[in-house]
């Protein structure tokens, strides 16, 4: 193992439920998961995976988390051999596998495989009271905030509009506010609806619900099935009733999954890891709020724009 990688493993081993001494003893048996920024979601979710793995040590394997700047860095770590597993956004996984968009220069990763799906970044449509918006089709002719150009919020909002079968030209006004501005503008009546993307419950959505009785609108349309076939990195989600004050019913939504991926592990190793997570699934989903509500069905099948690993298929194939 490279010297700099060993230092990185030891630096975060305790956060992953593993002592520095154990990490050294494990040596090459220590699997490194490329996570994300320590203050974000990927790093602690990777840590939750490591806690489960380090509890049972399947095939004698241990686990430690390597911090990073996100999906692109994690995929680069896989390619260089600095990591054995990585957490990546579903869109990034698909683009990396075929060498598209920001991954053209690095080249395609045709051997990239999904091990399981984890939490999602979920887009919801929030409408102000009195807007007359009860379905996606009602957005036509309305003032809708899509977010700043080039932002993640904007890209997700554009996906919602595309999935709905509408176009941006169908909106009476296309507004470009930051996420932090949306709730106030909605409650002041300056916009009719806004699209919020994140891990729910989102404080920004809660503000709009509490301050002016804004409500979530289900993302459903006749064109949705064809959209998912065309854009496989986007998944269906449900924001469960009770997530927000006054929200009694489940609300349909769409979003991007976080995938655990690898290019390096064999079928036996991946099968053992997935089997271990499955055996401890309830405890695993309680280790971080982002995992709350994750089901085995969501983790095993939905939102895979790349091939499922052979080892994962052994465990998940009948589910």
N, C-alpha and C positions, 0 to 999 in steps of 0.2 A: 504494500500500500504506500502510496506516495507520502513523503514526509509532511507536506502541507495539508494533505487530506487527513492524516492521522491527527494533526493538531486541531483541525476543524471538528473531527469526531469527538475528541476529548473535550473540546470547549462546550459542546452542547449535549454531551452524553447524559449528564444529570437531569437536564430538562426533559430528556426522552425517557426517563425512568431507569437510567443505567449509570453506574458509577464509572469514574475514569479507570479504575483498576479493572473493572469488568470489560471495558472497551479494549484495553490493552491485551487482556487475556484472550479475548475473542479473536483478535487480529483479523485475518481474512474471513472469519466467520461472521464478522460484524457487517451487516447490510447497511448501507448509507442511503437514506432517503433525502433527496434534494427537496427542501421545503420552500420557504419564501421569507419575507421579512419577519423578524421576530415580533413586530407589533401588528402584523396582519393575521389572516386566517390560515394560510397554508402551513406556516410553521407549527402552530399548536395542533392542527389536525394531523400533521405528520407525526408529531409527538404522541398523539393519542394512539396512532397505529403502532408506534414503537413500544408504548407501554404494554399493549396487548401481546406483541411479539416477544418482548422481554419477560413477560410473565410465564409463557409456556415454552419458549425456545424451540420452536418446531425444527426438526432436523439439526438441533444444536445451534441454530442461528440466533444471533443477537441483532440489535438494531440501534441506529443513532441517526439524528437529524442534522443535515447541513443547511445552514441559512443561505438565502440567495435573494436576488432581486425579483424573482418571479418565474413565470412559465418559460420564457425564452432562455434564461440562464439555466434553468433546471434541465431543459432539453440539451443544452450545450454540455452540461455536466454528465449527462448520460452518454453523450457521443464521445466525450474525452475519457470516459472511464472513471471520473471522479465520484460518480454516484451509481448505485445499482437500481434504484427506483426513483421516481420523481412524481410530484404533484403538478399537473398542468391543466390549463383550461381546455375544454373540449375543442374549441375552435383552433387553438394553437396546436393541439395534437394532430388534427386533420391537416393543417397547413404544413406542419413539419414532416408528416409522413409522406407527402407528395412534393415537398420542396417548393411550396408556393408562398406568395406574399413576402413576409420578412425572413423567410427561411430559404430563399432562392440561392443566396451566396453560400450558405453552409451545406446545401445539398439535401436531397430527400433522405428520409429515414424509413425505408420500406419495412424494416424489421421492428418498428415501434408497435408495441402491443399493449392493450388495456388489461389491467389486472382487476380493477373494480371501479365503480363510480362512487363519488363521495358527495359532499354538499354542493349546492348550486347557487349561482347568482341569478336571482329571479326578478323578471320585469313584471310590474303590475301597472294597470291604468287606474288612476284615481281621479274621480270627477267631483266637482263642487256641487252642493245641493242646488236644485233649480236649473241645472244645466240641460236637463232633458237627455242626458247620456245614460242609457241603461244597457247598451250593448256596443260592440265595436263599430257596427254600422252607423251608430249615432254620432261618431266622431266627425263624420262628413259635415263640412260647413262650420265646424267649431274652431275655437282658438285653443291650440294644443301646444304645450311645451315639449320639445324634443331634446333640449339640452344644447350645450356648446358644441360647435363643429369640432370634430376630432376627438371628442371625449368618449369614454366608455359608455356613459349614459346615453349619448347621442347614437352610438352604434346600436345599442340595444333598443332604443326607441324606434329607430328605422326598421329593425327586425320586426317589431310589433306591428308597425304600419304595413309592412310587406306581407306578414302572415295574415293580416286582417283582410287582405284583398283590396285595400285602399292604396292610394298614392299620396305623396306629400301635397300634390296639387289639389287633392280633395278637401284639404283643411282650409278654412277661411283665412286663418293666420297661423303661420309656423313660427313659434316663439323659441328663443334660444337662451334660456336662463340656466344658471348653475343649479345643481341639485339643492343647495342650501337655500335658494330663493323661491323654490317652487311652492312650498306650503303657504307662505305669506301671500304670494300673488294669486294663488288659487282661492284662498279665503277672502281676499279683498275683491274678488270678482273680475280680476284683470285677465284671467285665463279660465277656460272651461274645464280643461283636463290637463293632467301631466302624467308622464311615465317615469316611475321610480324603479331603479334596479339595485338590488343588494341582497343581503341575507336578512330574512324577515323573522321577527318584526323589526322594521327600520324606524328609527326615531323620527325621521323626516315625514314618513307617512303617518305616524302616530300623532304628530303635531297637527296635521291637516284634519285628521279624524276628530281629534279632541276640540280644536278651536272653532271649526265651522261645520262639523258633521259631514265632511267629505266621505265618499264611499268608494270601494273597490269595484271595478267592472270586470267581469270575466272575459278573458281573451279566448273567444271562440268564433269560428267562422267556417263557412262551407269550403273555403280554399285551404284550410289548415292542413289537411292530410297531404295534399300535393306539395305544400310548402315544406313540410318535414322531410319529404322524399328528396326535394331539391336542396335542402340545407340540413344535412344530417347532424351537424354539430349543435343544433338547437333542440331542446327537449321540452316536453310537456311537464308542467309542475302544477301543484295545487297548494294554494295558501289556505290552510285549514281554518274552518270556522272558529272564532274565538281568538285568532291571532291578534286582531285589533278590536278595540272597544266597539261594541255594537255590531260587529261582523258575525252574524249567526250562521251563515252558510259558507261552505267551501267555495273558493273562487279559483277558476281556471287561470293559469298563467303560463308563461314560457320563459326559458332562460338557458344558461350555459352550465354544464356540469364541470365539476373538478374531477379529473381522472387520475388514478394511480397507474402509472405506466412503467414499462421497462423495455430494454432491448437486450439485456444481459443475462437474465436469470433463466434457468432451465425449467422444464415442466414440473419436475418433482418439487423444486423449491417454491415455485409459485403456487402449486396445489397445496403445499403445506402451509404457506402463509395465509391463503384464502380460507382454508379449513379452520385455522386458528382464529381468524377474525370472526368467522361465522359462529364458532363455538362460544365466543365472548361478545356477540353482537350487541346485546342489550347494554352491557357494561361499557362497550366501546362508544355507543351513541350518547352516553351520559358524560363522557370525558370532556366535551367542549360544546358550547351552545350551538355552534354551526352545524353540528351533527344531530341535533335534536329533531326527532321526527323522521329521520332517514330510515327507509324500509329496506328489507333485503331485496325486494323487487327492483327498487330504484337503484340499488347498489350493484345489482347483477346484470341488468339488461338495458335499461334506458340510457340514451345519450351516448352511445359508443359510435363515434364516427370513424374509428379505426378497428382493426380486427381484435377480437378477444384472445388473450393468450391461451395457448393450448393447456397449460396447467390450470388456469382459471376455469376453462371449459370443462375440465374433469369434475370440478366441484359444483359449478353453476349450471352445467348443461341441462340438467333435468328440472331446473327451477323456472 
